[in-house]
Amino acid sequence: MTAQETPQTLTDHEGSLLSLVHRLQPITAYKVAKFYQDSPVASVNKSMGQVYPMISRFSKDGLIEGHQVEDDARGTEVWSTTEKGEIALKAWLLEFKPLQLIPHDTLGTKVLSFGLLTHQERLDWVLEAKAELEKKQAELDAYHRKSDEPFQSFAHDNAVSILRARMDWLDRVLFDLVKSSAVLTRTGACR
């Protein structure tokens, strides 16, 4: 790739997968898929059916290159990023898109439909959501303890901070629900 050429633009899913190949290279496509399956973080790349075609496309685009594992009868290939792949990965790393700054939050969207639930169902929903987030934090912590990737502590801190912020938000929702119930009970408007 010459200095005048524009690096290939990567989607976030492509950047995530190419970043993984780069960090763990040389790596097989199976190990990439296994890494995503074992990760406690939600990802579109969890399906092996999505990983293999993306690896193939990266190879065709010259972003990665494969080498046969010696003495492997199955013909297993290990993949590494090329210079072109590193340039595309660096461009992805340095780019900030609006969707990356405030990603879609399904829990936030769900509360907009609270009108379908009874007051008790709303309270139960909040308590269950908090319990699920606490389980997810325990899963993240366990994953972090067994990981030895460079900069993993930064990613772990980010994920835990997001979970804690969501739990704090749910505490405020719960407080407001309980407070509104008390007001309705005092005024006799509550059934």
N, C-alpha and C positions, 0 to 999 in steps of 0.2 A: 504494500500500500504506500503510495507516495504522500508527501506532506500536503498536497493539494486536494487529495480525495477526502470526501466527507465520510466519517465512520458510519457503519451500518447502525440504524436506529433500532434499539431493542425495546420491546414491551417490558413491563415489570416482571412478568412471568419468565420471559426469555432472559432478562438480566439476572434474575434470581438463579435460574438454572446454570447459566454460563458462569456466574460468580461461584457457584458450588463446584463446578468442574475445575475452575481456576484454583480455588483454595485447596482442593483435595487431589489434584492431578498427580500422577496419572490415575484415572478412575474408570471403572466399567459403567456402562449404562445401567446395569442391574444395581450397582452400589449407589448410583445417583437416585434411582427410584426408591431403593430401600431407605436411604437417608431421609427422603421426603415422607415416606410412610411412617418412619419412627419419630419424626419431629412433632412436638406438641402444638406447633403453630399451624393454623389453617393455611392451606396452599392449594391453588389450582393444580399444581404439579404433583399432587398425591397419586394420581393414576399412572400406572406403568404405561398405559395406552397413550398418555400424553408425553411422557418422557422420551420414549424411543423415537417417535416422529420428530421431536424437537432436536434430539441428538443428530439424527440423520440430516435434518435441514441445516444445522450448524456446520456439519461436515461438508455438505454441498456448497454452503456459502463461504467456506474457508475460515470459519471462526474457530474450529477445533480440528485436530487431526488425530486419527486413530492408528494404533500399532497393535499387531497381533501379539498375544502373550506367547512367549516361546514354550514349546513342549506342551501346548494345550490342544488336545484333540478336538475340543468343541469350537475352536476358532475364536475364542474370546478376544475382544478388542479393548484396549485401555485408551482413554481419551485425554488429551491435553489441549489447552488453548494455544492458538497461534498468535503471532504478532497482531494480525488483523482482529482476532478475537479480543485480545487485550485492549486494543484501541477502542473497539466498540464497547467493551465493558467499562472502560474508564469514562467514556462519553456518557454512558447510562448512569454511572456513579455520580457524575458531576451535574446531572440534569435534575431539576426539581419541577414536578408537574403538580398542578392543583389537587388532583386526586390522591397524590401521595401524602399531602399535608393533612387532609381530613378525610380519611378513608370512610367508606360506607359503614355504618354501625347498625346492624339489624336490631339490636336491643332498643336503640333509640327510636327506630322506626316502629317497632312493636308497641311502645307505650302510646303512640299516637292513636292506636285503636283501643285504648283502655275502656272506651265507652261501651264496648261489647261485653265487658266483664262486670260482675257484681263487685261491690267494695271488698268483700272477703277474697274473691278471686284475684283482685289486684294485689292485695297484701300478700297472698300466697305466691303469686307470680314473682314479686320482688324478692321474697325470701328464697324461693327456689333459684332464681337467677344469681343471687349472692352465693348460695351454696355451690352452684356449678362453677362460678368464677373462682371460688376458693379451691375447688378440686383442680381446676386448670392451673392455678398458681402452684399447687403442690406438684403437679406434673411437670411444669416448667422448671421448678427448683430441682427435681430429680434428674431431669434431662441435663440441666446445667452442671450438676455435680459430676456427671459422667463424660462431659464434653471437654476436649482439650484443644478446640479450635482457637486460633488467634482472634482476639477481639470479641470472643463469645460473651465475655462479661458485659460489654456494651450492649449487645443485642438482648441479653437476658435482662439487664436493667431496664431497657426500653419496654420489653414485653410485660415485666412485672409492674412498671409504672403505669402502663395502660390499664392493666387489670385493677390496680389499686384505685386509679381515677374512676373507673367504672363502678367499683364497689362504693366509693365515696358518693358518687352520683346516685346510686341505688339507695344509700342511706338517706340522702336528702329527699328522694321520692317517697320512701317509706315514712319519713318524718311528716312530710306534707299530707300523705294519705291518712295517717293517724290523726294529725291535727285537724284535718277537714272533717273526719268522722266525729271527733269530739265536739266540734262546732255544731254539726248537724244534730247530734244527740242533745246538746244543750238547748237548741232552738226548737227541738221536737220535729225537725224535718226528716230525721232518719227513721227508716222503717224498722 
